Amino acid sequence: MVKWYIGDDKMNKVAFITGAGGYIGSETAVTLAKSGIKVAVCDINNETVANTVKRIEDIGGVAKSYVAD
């Protein structure tokens, strides 16, 4: 799905996803994490962004959350 964008070298990639507490942002973040990319997730809602981070960590991914408006 996103291979054309990220290429093959995923070890040093970091994606910053805004709106990561919502459905599309969360699914995008999880998909990128599954492919080995570290993900910085940002949303206005602390609970939903924390849930996204948990989903990523549960699959062995690396994520950091940020709350901002």
Secondary structure as GFF3:
##gff-version 3
##sequence-region A 1 69
A	DSSP	alpha_helix	3	6	.	.	.	ID=ss1
A	DSSP	beta_strand	14	18	.	.	.	ID=ss2
A	DSSP	alpha_helix	23	34	.	.	.	ID=ss3
A	DSSP	beta_strand	38	43	.	.	.	ID=ss4
A	DSSP	alpha_helix	46	58	.	.	.	ID=ss5
A	DSSP	beta_strand	63	67	.	.	.	ID=ss6
###
